[in-house]
Amino acid sequence: MRVHFHGAAGEVTGSLHEVEAAGHRVLLDCGMIQGSPEAERRNTEAFPFEPAGLDALVISHVHIDHIGRVPLLVKRGFSGPIYTQEASADLMPVMLTDAASISEGDAERFNRYRRAGEPEAQPLFTRDDVRDAMALVRPLPYDTRTTILPGVDIAFREAGHILGSASVELWGDGRKLVFSGDLGPKGTPILRDPATIDRADLVIMESTYGDRLHRDRLETIRQFGEILDTAWNEGGTVLIPAFAVGRSQELLYWFARHWDEWNMARWRIFLDSPMAAKVVGIYDRHADLFDEDARRVWQDKPNPFRLPNLHFTASRDESMAINRIESGAIVIAGSGMANAGRILHHFRHRLGRRQTHVVFVGYQAEGTLGRRLVDGAKWVRIHGHDVRVNAQRHTVGGLSAHTDQHGLMAWYGAIGGDAGAAHPPLALVHGEDRAREALAGEIGEHFGVQARLARPGDTLEV
């Protein structure tokens, strides 16, 4: 078995790992590169392999940095099966259709104002390309070992990151590879904890927060409640950039759980994302994947997805109308890193106001608008306009959908190696170098394993 690292090797986004096993070629994830405009232009480059030569694609979960180039892969010649967990299979067309709409819209806007002599822009992929890709999807349940090619088996295990997220076990050539996907922290609302995996011959593990520990969740929730109180007392509005899958639903969960304590009835809450509204329906259909705490909240509190003051804004006009509200609104809008979507519209109108509170509840990749705001930028450019930032900014790290350094070490530490080894060889991906180096140092000290920091073009023999 061989593993070729192509993407998310030295950066967080663009997941792309190729496995050769039993004479077949299997791709793990096919994600979009996110960040600066220069980084995102790399999405249009040729794949470092021939798409038509792949035999199967395995998807860990449906965040765009893990699936965002799937339609492009199909467009360029891949025609094999695409395997993913059942809930992920339901979520995938929603995510990719939204990404296609954004890409088509960006191309249309560029072409409308392009200068003479500039080449016409093309979307990365279209909604027709998404339909072609979805025809190849083959859903699989958790915890079921399945033969996907002669001599190659896979199984999906709960990763606790978003609905349908999975760690992947892959068997071939008498070896077993484990790919963590993105791992959630224990105790994440709604979701079950990441599953423990018994053994492996090689582990490929994410390292997004490999250099830090999250704040205590109870302390984080206390902080969140204080932010809401402060914003209300100042006559302000709360803006929350959030991914449509995972974070948006978790925020609604916390609003329901602390309905009385936070006096949530006084607010007007807007889920300003047509995609997130569709995702809520998919969460409802997969309630069997919820943890026990979520089921108790559903029984004892207002249903998080049907709060009496929750408004789903489908149309652009409804979204724009929110900005006529002077105070008392909580707006959850995409994208989670503020590099696209409706949150930009709200930022443009409200960042200049001191009484605006912007709450960041997830990772902000290098080069994104969210990262610049978190780093304290005084001016940002949105839709061609320079916007002064007077808004108050809050980073609530304890709500991250990624586990932290301790969580990553505990998950890896539970996996035994082959031939009597205490722990298997480890390659770290999906992290900036600072995070990977810190995590590698801790793992070496605690487990005696020298983790490899994978780079694009690296190959590992298993």
C-alpha positions, 0 to 999 in steps of 0.5 A: 500500500502506498499513500500519496499526499497532494493537498492539505499537507502543510495547510488546513484546506484542500484535502486530497490524499491518494491511496494505492492498494491491491492494484487500485487507486482510491482518493480520500477526499477532494476538497477546495483550497480556501484562503487568499485569492492567490490560494483559491486560484490553485483550485483551477490547476490540473490535479496531480494525477489523472482523474480517469485513472482513479477507481474510487473516491471516499469522502470523510465529510461534507465541508467544502475543504473536503468535497469542494472539487468533487464536481471538477474531478468528475468534469475532468474524467473521474467516473468511479463510485463515490463513497460517503456516510449516509447523512453526508450523502444527503448533505453533499448536494446541498453543499455543492449546489451552493458552492456552484451558485457562488462560483457561477455568480462570481464569474458572472460579476467578473465578466460584467465588469471585466476590462477590455482584453481580459479573458472571460471568467469561468466558474470552477464548476456548475450546478450541472456538474454537481448533478453529474457528480451526485449520480456517482454517490454510494451511501454507506452506514457507520460501522459496516466494513464494505468491499468497494473494490476487489481487495479493498475494504473500507468502514466509516467510524463516527468522527464527531465533527459534523453530522455524517462526519467519519474517520475512514478505515481502509484495508488493502494489501494486508495492511490497514490505513486509518484516516481521521478526517476532521475530529470533533471534541468530546461532548460536542452538542447534538453529535456523538463522540468520536469512535475509538479505533483499535489498530492501524498500520498507518494513521493520517491525522488532522492537526488543525488545533495541534498547537492549542487547547480549547477553553473549557466548554462551560466557561465558553458558554458563560462567555457567550451568554455575557456577549449576548447580554452586553450586545443587548444592553448596548442596543446592538446586533450580533453577527455570527459567521458560521458554516451552514453544516454543523456550527449553525445547528449547534448555535441553535442548540445552545440558544434552546438549551439556555433559552431562559438563562440567556433570555433568548425570547427578547431577540430576533434570530435570523438563520440567513442562509438558504443552505442552512435551512435545508440542512436543518431538515436533513438533521431532522431526518437523521436524528438517530445519529444524535447523542443522548443530551440532544435528545433530552434538549429536544424533549425538555426545551424549545426545539432548536430548529423551531424556536418561536423567534427564529426566522429563515431568510430564503430570498436576497430581499429578506436578507437585505431587510435585516439591515433595516433592524437597528438593534436586537437581532442575532444574525447567523450567516455563511460563510464560516470564514467570511470569505463568501456568502451573505455574511459579507453583506451584513459586514459591509453594513454593520462593521462600522458600528461600535454596537455591532458584536461579531462572534467568531465560533470556528477556525479562520484560515490564513488569508480569509476575511475572518482571519484578518478581522480576528487579527485586528484589522482596522479596515477591510475591503468588501465587495470593492468597498473599504470598510472601517471596522469599529465593531467589537470582535469576540473569538469563542474558541471553545465552540470549535468543531475540531478537537484540540491538542489533547483530544488529538493525542487521546484519539491517536493514543487509543490506536495500537500498532501492528507487530507488537508496536504500541502505536502506529506510524503517523502522518500529520495533515490538515494543519499549518506548520506551527500547529503540526510541529507542536503536535508532533513534538507532544506525540514524540514525547508521550508516545515515542513516535516521530510523526511525519509532517506530510508535504505535497508530493510526499509518498509513504509506503505502508 
